[in-house]
Amino acid sequence: MLTNRETGTNIQEIAHGIYRINTPVELPGGPGFSFNQYLIVDEQPLLFHTGPRKLFAPISQAVAAVMPVEKLRYVGLSHFEADECGSLNDFLALAPQASPLCGTIAAMVSVDDVAARPATALADGERLVLGSHTMQWFDTPHVPHGWECGMVMDVSTGTFFCGDLFTQPGSGEVALTRDDILGPSEAFRGAMDYYAHGKDTGAILARLAAAQPTTLACMHGSAWSGDGGALLRQLATSVG
């Protein structure tokens, strides 16, 4: 569903109660790109990633097309960057019961200082029940970048919110695909390497693969459906 003609922002359900919000953008001197956020509609709704502050209006408009923005309970982020949490406080202002949702390191080094309200900080492996969806947090320091980086999986649907892993160029026009995303994402990484290449990268990716996700909710490009564990192991091999 197109929710803003000017920006091209759109929203589409990719799993039960889970919606991808997508906005195509242009990179200076580069290919097309996209910013995605994911809305989990439940008893305690969660918006994972906010998008940059300048896109707050169309992104909040997309949320409002599915549910009242003021009913958000959590606004989550993988790590502290503008496209992840640029409009965090704008959403908190509209949703008076909402709190930031992040890992313990992100809360300590950034979020509890910047956010209008204290974070709900999840420890590695901790679970949070939203209603019919249960989210599990994974600390992923420096994968792909940022000491505070972490990712979350809805164990109820097998949907893994994988942050900047599998970043694809282009507008992300297809909301959910079974086509190859590893090839395009690795080609993009080769031209614009955004990985920290920490010593534990392989082990972290292997741990994520062991969770056996069936949907990869990518933050840039299409979400992907299939054997997520196998694809994460392929990524680990490619990163080396």
C-alpha atoms as an extended CHARMM CRD file, in Angstrom:
* protein
*
       240  EXT
         1         1  MET       CA              0.0000000000        0.0000000000        0.0000000000  PROA      1               0.0000000000
         2         2  LEU       CA              1.4190000000        3.3580000000       -1.0610000000  PROA      2               0.0000000000
         3         3  THR       CA              1.0430000000        5.8020000000        1.8160000000  PROA      3               0.0000000000
         4         4  ASN       CA              2.9280000000        8.8480000000        0.5200000000  PROA      4               0.0000000000
         5         5  ARG       CA              3.1330000000        9.6500000000       -3.1890000000  PROA      5               0.0000000000
         6         6  GLU       CA              5.7840000000       12.3430000000       -2.7910000000  PROA      6               0.0000000000
         7         7  THR       CA              8.3520000000       10.0830000000       -1.1040000000  PROA      7               0.0000000000
         8         8  GLY       CA              7.1130000000        6.7390000000       -2.3890000000  PROA      8               0.0000000000
         9         9  THR       CA              6.7580000000        5.4510000000        1.1640000000  PROA      9               0.0000000000
        10        10  ASN       CA              4.7360000000        2.2460000000        1.2800000000  PROA      10              0.0000000000
        11        11  ILE       CA              3.7540000000       -0.4520000000        3.7770000000  PROA      11              0.0000000000
        12        12  GLN       CA              3.1160000000       -4.1510000000        3.2600000000  PROA      12              0.0000000000
        13        13  GLU       CA              2.6180000000       -7.1610000000        5.5320000000  PROA      13              0.0000000000
        14        14  ILE       CA              5.4760000000       -9.6800000000        5.2010000000  PROA      14              0.0000000000
        15        15  ALA       CA              4.5080000000      -12.0720000000        8.0190000000  PROA      15              0.0000000000
        16        16  HSD       CA              1.5590000000      -12.3800000000       10.3490000000  PROA      16              0.0000000000
        17        17  GLY       CA              1.1860000000       -8.9930000000       12.0420000000  PROA      17              0.0000000000
        18        18  ILE       CA              4.5770000000       -7.7670000000       10.7380000000  PROA      18              0.0000000000
        19        19  TYR       CA              4.7080000000       -4.9130000000        8.2420000000  PROA      19              0.0000000000
        20        20  ARG       CA              7.6120000000       -3.5510000000        6.2280000000  PROA      20              0.0000000000
        21        21  ILE       CA              7.6390000000        0.2250000000        5.7550000000  PROA      21              0.0000000000
        22        22  ASN       CA              9.7990000000        1.1640000000        2.7560000000  PROA      22              0.0000000000
        23        23  THR       CA             10.9850000000        4.5120000000        1.4020000000  PROA      23              0.0000000000
        24        24  PRO       CA             13.1540000000        4.6770000000       -1.7510000000  PROA      24              0.0000000000
        25        25  VAL       CA             15.9240000000        7.3090000000       -1.7150000000  PROA      25              0.0000000000
        26        26  GLU       CA             18.8430000000        8.3710000000       -3.8810000000  PROA      26              0.0000000000
        27        27  LEU       CA             22.4530000000        8.1790000000       -2.7180000000  PROA      27              0.0000000000
        28        28  PRO       CA             24.6910000000       11.0860000000       -3.7900000000  PROA      28              0.0000000000
        29        29  GLY       CA             26.4970000000        9.9650000000       -6.9320000000  PROA      29              0.0000000000
        30        30  GLY       CA             25.4360000000        6.3620000000       -6.3830000000  PROA      30              0.0000000000
        31        31  PRO       CA             22.6710000000        3.8510000000       -7.0080000000  PROA      31              0.0000000000
        32        32  GLY       CA             19.1630000000        3.9840000000       -5.6800000000  PROA      32              0.0000000000
        33        33  PHE       CA             18.7370000000        2.8920000000       -2.0890000000  PROA      33              0.0000000000
        34        34  SER       CA             15.9690000000        2.3650000000        0.4630000000  PROA      34              0.0000000000
        35        35  PHE       CA             15.2310000000        2.6770000000        4.1540000000  PROA      35              0.0000000000
        36        36  ASN       CA             13.0000000000        0.0710000000        5.7930000000  PROA      36              0.0000000000
        37        37  GLN       CA             11.3210000000       -0.0300000000        9.1730000000  PROA      37              0.0000000000
        38        38  TYR       CA              9.2680000000       -2.8920000000       10.5840000000  PROA      38              0.0000000000
        39        39  LEU       CA              6.0370000000       -2.5560000000       12.5150000000  PROA      39              0.0000000000
        40        40  ILE       CA              4.8860000000       -5.4520000000       14.7060000000  PROA      40              0.0000000000
        41        41  VAL       CA              1.1940000000       -5.0310000000       15.4770000000  PROA      41              0.0000000000
        42        42  ASP       CA              0.3000000000       -6.7660000000       18.7170000000  PROA      42              0.0000000000
        43        43  GLU       CA             -0.9510000000       -6.0790000000       22.2370000000  PROA      43              0.0000000000
        44        44  GLN       CA              2.2640000000       -4.0770000000       22.7890000000  PROA      44              0.0000000000
        45        45  PRO       CA              3.1800000000       -2.8370000000       19.3070000000  PROA      45              0.0000000000
        46        46  LEU       CA              6.8250000000       -2.4050000000       18.3160000000  PROA      46              0.0000000000
        47        47  LEU       CA              8.3330000000       -0.2270000000       15.5910000000  PROA      47              0.0000000000
        48        48  PHE       CA             11.8340000000       -1.4910000000       14.8480000000  PROA      48              0.0000000000
        49        49  HSD       CA             13.9210000000        1.3750000000       13.4440000000  PROA      49              0.0000000000
        50        50  THR       CA             12.4780000000        4.8450000000       12.9150000000  PROA      50              0.0000000000
        51        51  GLY       CA             14.2070000000        5.9860000000        9.7380000000  PROA      51              0.0000000000
        52        52  PRO       CA             16.0520000000        9.3140000000        9.4990000000  PROA      52              0.0000000000
        53        53  ARG       CA             14.5200000000       12.3350000000       11.1990000000  PROA      53              0.0000000000
        54        54  LYS       CA             13.8020000000       13.9820000000        7.8330000000  PROA      54              0.0000000000
        55        55  LEU       CA             11.5340000000       11.0620000000        6.9090000000  PROA      55              0.0000000000
        56        56  PHE       CA              9.5420000000       11.1030000000       10.1320000000  PROA      56              0.0000000000
        57        57  ALA       CA              6.3850000000       12.5050000000        8.5140000000  PROA      57              0.0000000000
        58        58  PRO       CA              5.9580000000        9.8630000000        5.7810000000  PROA      58              0.0000000000
        59        59  ILE       CA              7.0760000000        6.9930000000        8.0160000000  PROA      59              0.0000000000
        60        60  SER       CA              4.6890000000        7.9340000000       10.8190000000  PROA      60              0.0000000000
        61        61  GLN       CA              1.9990000000        8.3090000000        8.1620000000  PROA      61              0.0000000000
        62        62  ALA       CA              2.6630000000        4.7110000000        7.0760000000  PROA      62              0.0000000000
        63        63  VAL       CA              2.3590000000        3.4820000000       10.6660000000  PROA      63              0.0000000000
        64        64  ALA       CA             -0.9250000000        5.3700000000       11.0040000000  PROA      64              0.0000000000
        65        65  ALA       CA             -2.2900000000        3.5710000000        7.9390000000  PROA      65              0.0000000000
        66        66  VAL       CA             -2.1950000000        0.3250000000        9.9500000000  PROA      66              0.0000000000
        67        67  MET       CA             -2.6270000000        1.3940000000       13.5970000000  PROA      67              0.0000000000
        68        68  PRO       CA             -2.6990000000        4.5480000000       15.7340000000  PROA      68              0.0000000000
        69        69  VAL       CA              0.8530000000        5.7970000000       16.2310000000  PROA      69              0.0000000000
        70        70  GLU       CA              0.0640000000        6.7660000000       19.8260000000  PROA      70              0.0000000000
        71        71  LYS       CA             -0.4880000000        3.0980000000       20.7130000000  PROA      71              0.0000000000
        72        72  LEU       CA              3.1490000000        2.1460000000       20.0740000000  PROA      72              0.0000000000
        73        73  ARG       CA              4.7050000000        0.5320000000       23.1390000000  PROA      73              0.0000000000
        74        74  TYR       CA              8.2990000000        0.1410000000       21.9330000000  PROA      74              0.0000000000
        75        75  VAL       CA             10.5230000000        1.8940000000       19.4000000000  PROA      75              0.0000000000
        76        76  GLY       CA             13.5060000000       -0.3500000000       18.7250000000  PROA      76              0.0000000000
        77        77  LEU       CA             16.9290000000        0.0250000000       17.1920000000  PROA      77              0.0000000000
        78        78  SER       CA             19.7990000000       -2.2580000000       16.2750000000  PROA      78              0.0000000000
        79        79  HSD       CA             22.5300000000        0.3490000000       16.7620000000  PROA      79              0.0000000000
        80        80  PHE       CA             22.7990000000        4.0920000000       17.0790000000  PROA      80              0.0000000000
        81        81  GLU       CA             22.6510000000        5.6910000000       13.6270000000  PROA      81              0.0000000000
        82        82  ALA       CA             20.3250000000        8.2370000000       12.0240000000  PROA      82              0.0000000000
        83        83  ASP       CA             18.5020000000        5.7320000000        9.8260000000  PROA      83              0.0000000000
        84        84  GLU       CA             17.9410000000        3.5040000000       12.8530000000  PROA      84              0.0000000000
        85        85  CYS       CA             16.7530000000        6.0490000000       15.3860000000  PROA      85              0.0000000000
        86        86  GLY       CA             16.8970000000        9.5540000000       13.8890000000  PROA      86              0.0000000000
        87        87  SER       CA             13.2760000000       10.2720000000       14.7920000000  PROA      87              0.0000000000
        88        88  LEU       CA             13.1850000000        8.2590000000       18.0130000000  PROA      88              0.0000000000
        89        89  ASN       CA             12.1040000000       11.2190000000       20.1340000000  PROA      89              0.0000000000
        90        90  ASP       CA              9.4990000000       12.2700000000       17.5650000000  PROA      90              0.0000000000
        91        91  PHE       CA              7.8200000000        8.8690000000       17.9000000000  PROA      91              0.0000000000
        92        92  LEU       CA              8.1330000000        8.9570000000       21.6900000000  PROA      92              0.0000000000
        93        93  ALA       CA              6.3800000000       12.3430000000       21.6590000000  PROA      93              0.0000000000
        94        94  LEU       CA              3.4220000000       10.8810000000       19.7620000000  PROA      94              0.0000000000
        95        95  ALA       CA              3.2900000000        7.6420000000       21.7590000000  PROA      95              0.0000000000
        96        96  PRO       CA              3.2580000000        8.5160000000       25.4840000000  PROA      96              0.0000000000
        97        97  GLN       CA              3.5120000000        4.8770000000       26.6520000000  PROA      97              0.0000000000
        98        98  ALA       CA              6.3930000000        3.9770000000       24.3500000000  PROA      98              0.0000000000
        99        99  SER       CA              9.9780000000        3.3900000000       25.4090000000  PROA      99              0.0000000000
       100       100  PRO       CA             13.1130000000        2.8590000000       23.3350000000  PROA      100             0.0000000000
       101       101  LEU       CA             14.0480000000       -0.8080000000       22.9090000000  PROA      101             0.0000000000
       102       102  CYS       CA             17.6990000000       -1.7330000000       22.4740000000  PROA      102             0.0000000000
       103       103  GLY       CA             20.5870000000       -3.7110000000       23.9050000000  PROA      103             0.0000000000
       104       104  THR       CA             22.2330000000       -2.9160000000       27.2250000000  PROA      104             0.0000000000
       105       105  ILE       CA             25.3310000000       -1.3570000000       25.6450000000  PROA      105             0.0000000000
       106       106  ALA       CA             23.3010000000        0.9460000000       23.3790000000  PROA      106             0.0000000000
       107       107  ALA       CA             21.2530000000        2.0710000000       26.3760000000  PROA      107             0.0000000000
       108       108  MET       CA             24.3900000000        2.7870000000       28.3680000000  PROA      108             0.0000000000
       109       109  VAL       CA             26.4480000000        4.6470000000       25.7550000000  PROA      109             0.0000000000
       110       110  SER       CA             23.7870000000        6.5740000000       23.8070000000  PROA      110             0.0000000000
       111       111  VAL       CA             20.0930000000        5.9120000000       24.1650000000  PROA      111             0.0000000000
       112       112  ASP       CA             19.5420000000        6.7520000000       27.8330000000  PROA      112             0.0000000000
       113       113  ASP       CA             21.2780000000       10.0740000000       27.2640000000  PROA      113             0.0000000000
       114       114  VAL       CA             19.5680000000       11.0630000000       24.0170000000  PROA      114             0.0000000000
       115       115  ALA       CA             16.0770000000        9.5930000000       24.3240000000  PROA      115             0.0000000000
       116       116  ALA       CA             13.2220000000       11.4150000000       25.9980000000  PROA      116             0.0000000000
       117       117  ARG       CA             12.4870000000        8.3520000000       28.1500000000  PROA      117             0.0000000000
       118       118  PRO       CA             14.6820000000        5.5720000000       29.5720000000  PROA      118             0.0000000000
       119       119  ALA       CA             15.2440000000        2.5550000000       27.3630000000  PROA      119             0.0000000000
       120       120  THR       CA             13.9300000000       -0.9290000000       27.8390000000  PROA      120             0.0000000000
       121       121  ALA       CA             17.3410000000       -2.5850000000       27.5630000000  PROA      121             0.0000000000
       122       122  LEU       CA             17.4870000000       -6.2650000000       26.6640000000  PROA      122             0.0000000000
       123       123  ALA       CA             20.3800000000       -8.5110000000       27.6340000000  PROA      123             0.0000000000
       124       124  ASP       CA             21.8030000000      -11.0350000000       25.1950000000  PROA      124             0.0000000000
       125       125  GLY       CA             19.2650000000      -13.8530000000       24.7690000000  PROA      125             0.0000000000
       126       126  GLU       CA             16.5310000000      -12.0650000000       26.7060000000  PROA      126             0.0000000000
       127       127  ARG       CA             12.9660000000      -12.3900000000       25.4490000000  PROA      127             0.0000000000
       128       128  LEU       CA             10.1680000000       -9.8370000000       25.3750000000  PROA      128             0.0000000000
       129       129  VAL       CA              6.5410000000      -10.9010000000       24.9100000000  PROA      129             0.0000000000
       130       130  LEU       CA              4.4790000000       -8.4360000000       22.8740000000  PROA      130             0.0000000000
       131       131  GLY       CA              1.3670000000      -10.6080000000       22.8530000000  PROA      131             0.0000000000
       132       132  SER       CA              1.2860000000      -13.2510000000       20.1470000000  PROA      132             0.0000000000
       133       133  HSD       CA              4.8300000000      -12.2810000000       19.1170000000  PROA      133             0.0000000000
       134       134  THR       CA              7.8570000000      -13.0190000000       21.3020000000  PROA      134             0.0000000000
       135       135  MET       CA             11.0520000000      -11.1190000000       20.5250000000  PROA      135             0.0000000000
       136       136  GLN       CA             14.5140000000      -12.4600000000       21.3920000000  PROA      136             0.0000000000
       137       137  TRP       CA             17.5200000000      -10.1460000000       21.5340000000  PROA      137             0.0000000000
       138       138  PHE       CA             20.9700000000      -11.0900000000       20.1910000000  PROA      138             0.0000000000
       139       139  ASP       CA             24.0410000000       -9.0180000000       21.0350000000  PROA      139             0.0000000000
       140       140  THR       CA             26.1320000000       -8.7330000000       17.8410000000  PROA      140             0.0000000000
       141       141  PRO       CA             29.0170000000       -6.3890000000       18.7320000000  PROA      141             0.0000000000
       142       142  HSD       CA             30.7190000000       -5.0450000000       15.5850000000  PROA      142             0.0000000000
       143       143  VAL       CA             28.4650000000       -7.1470000000       13.3260000000  PROA      143             0.0000000000
       144       144  PRO       CA             28.2070000000       -5.5420000000       10.9990000000  PROA      144             0.0000000000
       145       145  HSD       CA             29.4180000000       -2.4280000000       12.8530000000  PROA      145             0.0000000000
       146       146  GLY       CA             29.0720000000       -0.6740000000       16.1740000000  PROA      146             0.0000000000
       147       147  TRP       CA             30.0620000000       -1.9400000000       19.6140000000  PROA      147             0.0000000000
       148       148  GLU       CA             26.4480000000       -1.5940000000       20.7210000000  PROA      148             0.0000000000
       149       149  CYS       CA             24.9880000000       -3.4890000000       17.7560000000  PROA      149             0.0000000000
       150       150  GLY       CA             22.2970000000       -6.0960000000       18.3570000000  PROA      150             0.0000000000
       151       151  MET       CA             19.4720000000       -7.7420000000       16.4680000000  PROA      151             0.0000000000
       152       152  VAL       CA             16.1140000000       -9.1940000000       17.3680000000  PROA      152             0.0000000000
       153       153  MET       CA             14.0770000000      -12.1620000000       16.1820000000  PROA      153             0.0000000000
       154       154  ASP       CA             10.3910000000      -12.8790000000       16.4930000000  PROA      154             0.0000000000
       155       155  VAL       CA             10.5660000000      -16.5040000000       17.5520000000  PROA      155             0.0000000000
       156       156  SER       CA              6.8190000000      -16.8580000000       16.9450000000  PROA      156             0.0000000000
       157       157  THR       CA              7.0710000000      -16.3330000000       13.1720000000  PROA      157             0.0000000000
       158       158  GLY       CA             10.7840000000      -16.9490000000       12.5930000000  PROA      158             0.0000000000
       159       159  THR       CA             11.2460000000      -13.3530000000       11.4370000000  PROA      159             0.0000000000
       160       160  PHE       CA             14.7700000000      -12.0580000000       12.0560000000  PROA      160             0.0000000000
       161       161  PHE       CA             15.2530000000       -8.2880000000       12.0460000000  PROA      161             0.0000000000
       162       162  CYS       CA             18.7890000000       -8.3810000000       10.7320000000  PROA      162             0.0000000000
       163       163  GLY       CA             19.7100000000       -4.7000000000       10.6720000000  PROA      163             0.0000000000
       164       164  ASP       CA             22.3280000000       -3.8600000000        8.0650000000  PROA      164             0.0000000000
       165       165  LEU       CA             23.0980000000       -7.4770000000        7.1840000000  PROA      165             0.0000000000
       166       166  PHE       CA             22.1980000000       -8.2320000000        3.5460000000  PROA      166             0.0000000000
       167       167  THR       CA             21.9910000000       -4.5450000000        2.6300000000  PROA      167             0.0000000000
       168       168  GLN       CA             20.8560000000       -4.3620000000       -0.9920000000  PROA      168             0.0000000000
       169       169  PRO       CA             21.0370000000       -1.4310000000       -3.3930000000  PROA      169             0.0000000000
       170       170  GLY       CA             17.9520000000       -0.2710000000       -5.2400000000  PROA      170             0.0000000000
       171       171  SER       CA             14.5120000000        0.8370000000       -4.1470000000  PROA      171             0.0000000000
       172       172  GLY       CA             13.4900000000       -2.4270000000       -2.4940000000  PROA      172             0.0000000000
       173       173  GLU       CA             10.3220000000       -2.3760000000       -4.5800000000  PROA      173             0.0000000000
       174       174  VAL       CA              9.5550000000       -6.0410000000       -3.8230000000  PROA      174             0.0000000000
       175       175  ALA       CA              8.5930000000       -6.2850000000       -0.1620000000  PROA      175             0.0000000000
       176       176  LEU       CA              9.3220000000      -10.0140000000        0.2700000000  PROA      176             0.0000000000
       177       177  THR       CA             11.3600000000      -12.1290000000       -2.1250000000  PROA      177             0.0000000000
       178       178  ARG       CA             12.8260000000      -15.6070000000       -2.4480000000  PROA      178             0.0000000000
       179       179  ASP       CA             15.3570000000      -14.4240000000       -5.0370000000  PROA      179             0.0000000000
       180       180  ASP       CA             19.0790000000      -14.1170000000       -4.3380000000  PROA      180             0.0000000000
       181       181  ILE       CA             19.8970000000      -11.2600000000       -1.9700000000  PROA      181             0.0000000000
       182       182  LEU       CA             23.3780000000      -12.4310000000       -0.9620000000  PROA      182             0.0000000000
       183       183  GLY       CA             24.9100000000      -11.6740000000       -4.3610000000  PROA      183             0.0000000000
       184       184  PRO       CA             23.5800000000       -8.1100000000       -4.6250000000  PROA      184             0.0000000000
       185       185  SER       CA             24.3220000000       -7.3690000000       -0.9630000000  PROA      185             0.0000000000
       186       186  GLU       CA             27.8980000000       -8.6610000000       -1.2190000000  PROA      186             0.0000000000
       187       187  ALA       CA             28.4670000000       -6.6430000000       -4.4050000000  PROA      187             0.0000000000
       188       188  PHE       CA             27.2580000000       -3.5590000000       -2.5410000000  PROA      188             0.0000000000
       189       189  ARG       CA             29.5260000000       -4.3630000000        0.4060000000  PROA      189             0.0000000000
       190       190  GLY       CA             32.4680000000       -4.7350000000       -1.9470000000  PROA      190             0.0000000000
       191       191  ALA       CA             31.9570000000       -1.1870000000       -3.2060000000  PROA      191             0.0000000000
       192       192  MET       CA             31.0740000000        0.3440000000        0.1650000000  PROA      192             0.0000000000
       193       193  ASP       CA             32.4360000000       -1.9000000000        2.8760000000  PROA      193             0.0000000000
       194       194  TYR       CA             30.5150000000       -1.1660000000        6.0400000000  PROA      194             0.0000000000
       195       195  TYR       CA             31.6150000000       -4.1870000000        8.0890000000  PROA      195             0.0000000000
       196       196  ALA       CA             33.8870000000       -3.8500000000       11.1010000000  PROA      196             0.0000000000
       197       197  HSD       CA             35.4790000000       -7.2580000000       10.3380000000  PROA      197             0.0000000000
       198       198  GLY       CA             35.8810000000       -8.0780000000       14.0050000000  PROA      198             0.0000000000
       199       199  LYS       CA             37.5070000000      -11.3060000000       15.1400000000  PROA      199             0.0000000000
       200       200  ASP       CA             34.1710000000      -12.7730000000       16.2590000000  PROA      200             0.0000000000
       201       201  THR       CA             32.1690000000      -12.0350000000       13.0870000000  PROA      201             0.0000000000
       202       202  GLY       CA             32.0590000000      -15.6480000000       11.9240000000  PROA      202             0.0000000000
       203       203  ALA       CA             31.0370000000      -16.9850000000       15.3230000000  PROA      203             0.0000000000
       204       204  ILE       CA             28.2990000000      -14.3790000000       15.7040000000  PROA      204             0.0000000000
       205       205  LEU       CA             26.8520000000      -15.1320000000       12.2760000000  PROA      205             0.0000000000
       206       206  ALA       CA             26.9440000000      -18.8660000000       13.0830000000  PROA      206             0.0000000000
       207       207  ARG       CA             24.9990000000      -18.2270000000       16.3000000000  PROA      207             0.0000000000
       208       208  LEU       CA             22.3960000000      -16.2370000000       14.4050000000  PROA      208             0.0000000000
       209       209  ALA       CA             22.1430000000      -19.0200000000       11.8140000000  PROA      209             0.0000000000
       210       210  ALA       CA             21.4630000000      -21.5340000000       14.5970000000  PROA      210             0.0000000000
       211       211  ALA       CA             18.2510000000      -19.6450000000       15.4240000000  PROA      211             0.0000000000
       212       212  GLN       CA             16.9500000000      -20.8760000000       12.0350000000  PROA      212             0.0000000000
       213       213  PRO       CA             15.0190000000      -17.8160000000       10.8720000000  PROA      213             0.0000000000
       214       214  THR       CA             12.6470000000      -18.2520000000        7.9480000000  PROA      214             0.0000000000
       215       215  THR       CA             12.2380000000      -14.5600000000        7.1010000000  PROA      215             0.0000000000
       216       216  LEU       CA             15.0580000000      -12.0030000000        7.0130000000  PROA      216             0.0000000000
       217       217  ALA       CA             13.6770000000       -8.5110000000        7.5920000000  PROA      217             0.0000000000
       218       218  CYS       CA             16.4260000000       -6.4690000000        5.9310000000  PROA      218             0.0000000000
       219       219  MET       CA             16.6790000000       -2.7610000000        6.6590000000  PROA      219             0.0000000000
       220       220  HSD       CA             17.7500000000       -1.8700000000        3.1290000000  PROA      220             0.0000000000
       221       221  GLY       CA             16.1820000000       -3.6540000000        0.1620000000  PROA      221             0.0000000000
       222       222  SER       CA             13.7260000000       -6.5300000000        0.0490000000  PROA      222             0.0000000000
       223       223  ALA       CA             12.9210000000       -8.7930000000        2.9570000000  PROA      223             0.0000000000
       224       224  TRP       CA             13.6860000000      -12.4350000000        2.1740000000  PROA      224             0.0000000000
       225       225  SER       CA             11.8660000000      -15.7170000000        2.7340000000  PROA      225             0.0000000000
       226       226  GLY       CA             13.6130000000      -19.0930000000        2.9080000000  PROA      226             0.0000000000
       227       227  ASP       CA             16.2750000000      -20.9430000000        4.8910000000  PROA      227             0.0000000000
       228       228  GLY       CA             17.7290000000      -17.9890000000        6.7650000000  PROA      228             0.0000000000
       229       229  GLY       CA             20.1920000000      -20.1640000000        8.6640000000  PROA      229             0.0000000000
       230       230  ALA       CA             21.7520000000      -21.3950000000        5.4380000000  PROA      230             0.0000000000
       231       231  LEU       CA             21.9600000000      -17.8720000000        4.0300000000  PROA      231             0.0000000000
       232       232  LEU       CA             23.6220000000      -16.5600000000        7.1990000000  PROA      232             0.0000000000
       233       233  ARG       CA             26.2080000000      -19.3550000000        6.9810000000  PROA      233             0.0000000000
       234       234  GLN       CA             26.8680000000      -18.4050000000        3.3620000000  PROA      234             0.0000000000
       235       235  LEU       CA             27.3620000000      -14.8000000000        4.4640000000  PROA      235             0.0000000000
       236       236  ALA       CA             29.8400000000      -15.9320000000        7.1240000000  PROA      236             0.0000000000
       237       237  THR       CA             31.8420000000      -17.7800000000        4.4590000000  PROA      237             0.0000000000
       238       238  SER       CA             31.7760000000      -14.7730000000        2.1410000000  PROA      238             0.0000000000
       239       239  VAL       CA             32.8760000000      -12.3360000000        4.8380000000  PROA      239             0.0000000000
       240       240  GLY       CA             35.6480000000      -14.7310000000        5.7940000000  PROA      240             0.0000000000
